[in-house]
Amino acid sequence: MATAHEGDTVRIHYTGHLEDGTVFDTSEGRDPLEFVLGSGQVIPGFDRAVDGMEEGEEKTVTVPAADAYGPRRDELIVSVARSNLPADVDPEVGQRLQMSSPDGQTFQATVANTSEEAIVLDANHPLAGQDLTFEIQLVGTA
């Protein structure tokens, strides 16, 4: 059997759970996830979990927040005056918006709160600050 090593293209099936058991993502019912091991295409802890697996192997790993999407950062929560929003935008709590930073980079933010004057945006990744548990099966390597 082939063993997955850095630089290999791997195909895996996975299910990701939060600490309370909630499934946040899965490949069930879809094609396996394919990525180059060690290339930074997936979170670091997931990469390390797959490294060294053999084809057909299954395992469950918990990836701490620091090796997943990092800690929640308060500086990524900002208030924006409604006057700075396009006139056709009427944001609702939980809505994801695409924003642009002053240097032109785009990013996603979640509407955390709204008022008549402003909205509060949270640009943290939705899974930031959470330990993630994955059930992983290595389907193949190339």
Contacts in CASP RR format, 6 or more apart in sequence:
PFRMAT RR
TARGET T0000
AUTHOR 0000-0000-0000
METHOD contacts of the structure
MODEL  1
MATAHEGDTVRIHYTGHLEDGTVFDTSEGRDPLEFVLGSGQVIPGFDRAV
DGMEEGEEKTVTVPAADAYGPRRDELIVSVARSNLPADVDPEVGQRLQMS
SPDGQTFQATVANTSEEAIVLDANHPLAGQDLTFEIQLVGTA
1 54 0 8 1.000
1 55 0 8 1.000
1 56 0 8 1.000
2 54 0 8 1.000
2 55 0 8 1.000
2 140 0 8 1.000
2 141 0 8 1.000
3 52 0 8 1.000
3 53 0 8 1.000
3 54 0 8 1.000
3 55 0 8 1.000
3 141 0 8 1.000
4 10 0 8 1.000
4 37 0 8 1.000
4 50 0 8 1.000
4 51 0 8 1.000
4 52 0 8 1.000
4 53 0 8 1.000
4 54 0 8 1.000
4 55 0 8 1.000
4 138 0 8 1.000
4 140 0 8 1.000
4 141 0 8 1.000
5 37 0 8 1.000
5 51 0 8 1.000
5 52 0 8 1.000
6 37 0 8 1.000
6 38 0 8 1.000
6 51 0 8 1.000
7 36 0 8 1.000
7 37 0 8 1.000
7 38 0 8 1.000
7 39 0 8 1.000
8 36 0 8 1.000
8 37 0 8 1.000
8 141 0 8 1.000
8 142 0 8 1.000
9 34 0 8 1.000
9 35 0 8 1.000
9 36 0 8 1.000
9 37 0 8 1.000
9 141 0 8 1.000
9 142 0 8 1.000
10 34 0 8 1.000
10 35 0 8 1.000
10 36 0 8 1.000
10 37 0 8 1.000
10 50 0 8 1.000
10 138 0 8 1.000
10 140 0 8 1.000
10 141 0 8 1.000
10 142 0 8 1.000
11 32 0 8 1.000
11 33 0 8 1.000
11 34 0 8 1.000
11 138 0 8 1.000
11 139 0 8 1.000
11 140 0 8 1.000
11 141 0 8 1.000
12 27 0 8 1.000
12 32 0 8 1.000
12 33 0 8 1.000
12 50 0 8 1.000
12 136 0 8 1.000
12 137 0 8 1.000
12 138 0 8 1.000
12 139 0 8 1.000
12 140 0 8 1.000
13 27 0 8 1.000
13 28 0 8 1.000
13 32 0 8 1.000
13 33 0 8 1.000
13 136 0 8 1.000
13 137 0 8 1.000
13 139 0 8 1.000
14 25 0 8 1.000
14 26 0 8 1.000
14 27 0 8 1.000
14 33 0 8 1.000
14 134 0 8 1.000
14 135 0 8 1.000
14 136 0 8 1.000
14 137 0 8 1.000
15 23 0 8 1.000
15 25 0 8 1.000
15 26 0 8 1.000
15 27 0 8 1.000
15 28 0 8 1.000
15 134 0 8 1.000
15 135 0 8 1.000
16 23 0 8 1.000
16 24 0 8 1.000
16 25 0 8 1.000
16 26 0 8 1.000
16 132 0 8 1.000
16 133 0 8 1.000
16 134 0 8 1.000
16 135 0 8 1.000
17 23 0 8 1.000
17 24 0 8 1.000
17 132 0 8 1.000
17 133 0 8 1.000
17 134 0 8 1.000
17 135 0 8 1.000
18 24 0 8 1.000
18 130 0 8 1.000
18 132 0 8 1.000
18 133 0 8 1.000
19 130 0 8 1.000
19 131 0 8 1.000
19 133 0 8 1.000
21 133 0 8 1.000
24 127 0 8 1.000
24 132 0 8 1.000
27 33 0 8 1.000
32 139 0 8 1.000
32 140 0 8 1.000
33 42 0 8 1.000
35 41 0 8 1.000
35 42 0 8 1.000
37 47 0 8 1.000
37 50 0 8 1.000
37 51 0 8 1.000
38 47 0 8 1.000
38 51 0 8 1.000
40 47 0 8 1.000
43 63 0 8 1.000
43 67 0 8 1.000
43 68 0 8 1.000
43 69 0 8 1.000
43 132 0 8 1.000
44 67 0 8 1.000
44 68 0 8 1.000
45 61 0 8 1.000
45 63 0 8 1.000
45 67 0 8 1.000
45 68 0 8 1.000
46 63 0 8 1.000
46 68 0 8 1.000
46 134 0 8 1.000
46 136 0 8 1.000
48 67 0 8 1.000
49 59 0 8 1.000
49 61 0 8 1.000
49 63 0 8 1.000
49 134 0 8 1.000
49 136 0 8 1.000
50 136 0 8 1.000
50 138 0 8 1.000
53 59 0 8 1.000
53 136 0 8 1.000
53 138 0 8 1.000
54 138 0 8 1.000
55 138 0 8 1.000
55 139 0 8 1.000
55 140 0 8 1.000
55 141 0 8 1.000
56 137 0 8 1.000
56 138 0 8 1.000
56 139 0 8 1.000
56 140 0 8 1.000
57 137 0 8 1.000
57 138 0 8 1.000
58 135 0 8 1.000
58 136 0 8 1.000
58 137 0 8 1.000
58 138 0 8 1.000
59 135 0 8 1.000
59 136 0 8 1.000
60 133 0 8 1.000
60 134 0 8 1.000
60 135 0 8 1.000
60 136 0 8 1.000
61 133 0 8 1.000
61 134 0 8 1.000
61 136 0 8 1.000
62 131 0 8 1.000
62 132 0 8 1.000
62 133 0 8 1.000
62 134 0 8 1.000
63 131 0 8 1.000
63 132 0 8 1.000
63 133 0 8 1.000
63 134 0 8 1.000
64 131 0 8 1.000
65 71 0 8 1.000
65 128 0 8 1.000
65 129 0 8 1.000
65 130 0 8 1.000
65 131 0 8 1.000
65 132 0 8 1.000
68 127 0 8 1.000
68 129 0 8 1.000
68 130 0 8 1.000
68 131 0 8 1.000
68 132 0 8 1.000
69 124 0 8 1.000
69 125 0 8 1.000
69 127 0 8 1.000
69 128 0 8 1.000
69 129 0 8 1.000
69 130 0 8 1.000
70 125 0 8 1.000
70 128 0 8 1.000
70 129 0 8 1.000
71 128 0 8 1.000
71 129 0 8 1.000
72 124 0 8 1.000
72 128 0 8 1.000
72 129 0 8 1.000
73 124 0 8 1.000
73 128 0 8 1.000
76 122 0 8 1.000
76 123 0 8 1.000
76 124 0 8 1.000
77 112 0 8 1.000
77 120 0 8 1.000
77 121 0 8 1.000
77 122 0 8 1.000
77 123 0 8 1.000
77 124 0 8 1.000
78 120 0 8 1.000
78 121 0 8 1.000
78 123 0 8 1.000
79 118 0 8 1.000
79 119 0 8 1.000
79 120 0 8 1.000
79 121 0 8 1.000
80 118 0 8 1.000
80 119 0 8 1.000
80 120 0 8 1.000
80 121 0 8 1.000
81 117 0 8 1.000
81 118 0 8 1.000
82 116 0 8 1.000
82 117 0 8 1.000
82 118 0 8 1.000
82 119 0 8 1.000
85 91 0 8 1.000
85 119 0 8 1.000
89 97 0 8 1.000
91 97 0 8 1.000
91 111 0 8 1.000
91 114 0 8 1.000
91 119 0 8 1.000
92 111 0 8 1.000
92 114 0 8 1.000
93 111 0 8 1.000
93 112 0 8 1.000
93 113 0 8 1.000
93 114 0 8 1.000
94 110 0 8 1.000
94 111 0 8 1.000
94 112 0 8 1.000
95 110 0 8 1.000
95 111 0 8 1.000
96 108 0 8 1.000
96 109 0 8 1.000
96 110 0 8 1.000
96 111 0 8 1.000
97 108 0 8 1.000
97 109 0 8 1.000
97 110 0 8 1.000
97 111 0 8 1.000
97 121 0 8 1.000
98 106 0 8 1.000
98 107 0 8 1.000
98 108 0 8 1.000
99 106 0 8 1.000
99 107 0 8 1.000
99 108 0 8 1.000
99 109 0 8 1.000
99 121 0 8 1.000
99 123 0 8 1.000
100 106 0 8 1.000
100 107 0 8 1.000
101 107 0 8 1.000
107 123 0 8 1.000
108 123 0 8 1.000
109 121 0 8 1.000
109 122 0 8 1.000
109 123 0 8 1.000
110 121 0 8 1.000
110 122 0 8 1.000
110 123 0 8 1.000
110 126 0 8 1.000
111 119 0 8 1.000
111 120 0 8 1.000
111 121 0 8 1.000
111 122 0 8 1.000
112 120 0 8 1.000
112 121 0 8 1.000
112 122 0 8 1.000
113 119 0 8 1.000
113 120 0 8 1.000
114 120 0 8 1.000
END
